[in-house]
Amino acid sequence: MTQLTNGKLFETVSTGSEQQLERARQSIAGGDNSTMRVLPYHLPLVATRGQGSTIWDVDDNEYIDLNMAYGPLIFGHRPPAVIDAVVRQLTESGSQLGFPAEMTARVAEKVKLLYPHIELMRFSSTGSEAIAAALRLARTFTEKRYIIAFEGHYHGSSDAIFNRYHAPLEDLPEGPYGPATPGTLGMNGAPHDVLVCRWNSPEALEQCLSDHADDVAAVIMEPVMGNGGVIPPNPDFLDVARALTHEHGALLIFDEVITGMRVAPGGAQDRYGVEADITILSKALGGGFPISALGSTREIMQSIVEGRLFHGGVYSGNTLVMAAADAVLDELHANKEGIYQHLESVSETLATGVEEIFTRLGIPHRVHCVGPMISMVLTHDDAGPITSYREMRRHCDFDKYIRFQHQLQQSGVYFHPNQFEPLFLSTAHTHEDMATVLERIEDGARAVLLG
Ligand SMILES: Cc1ncc(COP(=O)(O)O)c(C=O)c1O
């Protein structure tokens, strides 16, 4: 690829990608299987392959990938240990046996070493499925009705919980909490009996729990909010949520679909030292293969054990994804320290570098970083600390970020054009990658964010 004089590595949008997407639109609704990959403001990018921290498009343009498939690729694209394990499983034993397999117990035992509160678990294929099952489990165990979630958090697209995604300010509850609003057309009303509360507000959570005294089955959260910009929990917020749920007889569910095996080997519970009653894992656990896990104590899981609560799925725990998870867990157990030191170190380099560049250039921004989960948010004004979704929503300048993302994509750095989507790093990202990214960020910022 040639370096052009304007600092871009290729001239314009990938024309091959445009053509491929146009072709796809003739047989795939909207051109792709996830709306989040073909938003109206996406610059076309149809990928052909990935390796380590890099992806290539159909025109063979090369990008440093800061999206990592929305989080799962904790070891980068095509990590040899995971790929080898999957190929071995596929060629020597088969992808889908349709019977209990020894490997499932082996993987579960390795998960339990990282998440000590989990005594029993069930595997399935997506985060949405595992979360819908977790909500049923909480209602079954407590015999209570309400679920409390938080503004800006995303827990999958099931009818059980899909609250309005990236809600505009006018759609947020007026008070400290309110009923969930439907996340999509066709839901036959809002998710039933789901209340949405302000993030990082112990007062709001306490009021919501007290107002529904003795009828809250569970409080569910992303322990580090990652779907409305990265917003970590305030010091003590997780402890307060833990204490309040105990007090009110509700279960605490940590949706660690993003944070599990990412912000620490044992996820956010490990990083912050707070244990959930029910944990959901998914993305990094599979290293790029579709797996999720729902885990809890033996007592809470009893209704599944007895079959009173139905849980199943043709592809749940198939041996192909189990082989991938087994390899991910082996890597984590073998080299925990090295892996997380590296992830923290490249993330720190990127976050502090972006902070320095935007500050020096006088560009209003906020950089939030929890390990390899980063937001570099462009704001309308000097926002000050942002600790809630509504503050994030109020200050974000989406149009500016889209312009900036387009510029960076054209210079060979990819991250999602919606600034509510975090940047994700992997063990494949090097300090050299970060130096290149920072150089291009500075060039891009000078080109489209000044004046
Ligand atoms: C925190 C969180 N929970 C749940 C989900 C849903 O997972 P899936 O898309 O696999 O159903 C996601 C997906 O991005 C997520 O980020």
Ligand as a Chemical Component Dictionary entry (heavy atoms), coordinates in Angstrom:
data_LIG
# 
_chem_comp.id                   LIG 
_chem_comp.type                 NON-POLYMER 
_chem_comp.pdbx_formal_charge   0 
_chem_comp.three_letter_code    LIG 
# 
loop_
_chem_comp_atom.comp_id 
_chem_comp_atom.atom_id 
_chem_comp_atom.alt_atom_id 
_chem_comp_atom.type_symbol 
_chem_comp_atom.charge 
_chem_comp_atom.model_Cartn_x 
_chem_comp_atom.model_Cartn_y 
_chem_comp_atom.model_Cartn_z 
_chem_comp_atom.pdbx_ordinal 
LIG C1 C1 C 0 -22.759 -6.493  27.460 1  
LIG C2 C2 C 0 -23.437 -7.288  26.404 2  
LIG N1 N1 N 0 -24.395 -8.150  26.759 3  
LIG C3 C3 C 0 -25.023 -8.921  25.859 4  
LIG C4 C4 C 0 -24.723 -8.845  24.522 5  
LIG C5 C5 C 0 -25.466 -9.706  23.528 6  
LIG O1 O1 O 0 -24.642 -10.687 23.017 7  
LIG P1 P1 P 0 -25.021 -11.423 21.625 8  
LIG O2 O2 O 0 -24.927 -10.386 20.555 9  
LIG O3 O3 O 0 -23.996 -12.502 21.506 10 
LIG O4 O4 O 0 -26.384 -11.954 21.776 11 
LIG C6 C6 C 0 -23.734 -7.951  24.100 12 
LIG C7 C7 C 0 -23.377 -7.851  22.671 13 
LIG O5 O5 O 0 -22.624 -7.055  22.233 14 
LIG C8 C8 C 0 -23.083 -7.148  25.062 15 
LIG O6 O6 O 0 -22.140 -6.261  24.716 16 
# 
loop_
_chem_comp_bond.comp_id 
_chem_comp_bond.atom_id_1 
_chem_comp_bond.atom_id_2 
_chem_comp_bond.value_order 
_chem_comp_bond.pdbx_ordinal 
LIG C1 C2 SING 1  
LIG C2 N1 SING 2  
LIG C2 C8 DOUB 3  
LIG N1 C3 DOUB 4  
LIG C3 C4 SING 5  
LIG C4 C5 SING 6  
LIG C4 C6 DOUB 7  
LIG C5 O1 SING 8  
LIG O1 P1 SING 9  
LIG P1 O2 DOUB 10 
LIG P1 O3 SING 11 
LIG P1 O4 SING 12 
LIG C6 C7 SING 13 
LIG C6 C8 SING 14 
LIG C7 O5 DOUB 15 
LIG C8 O6 SING 16 
# 
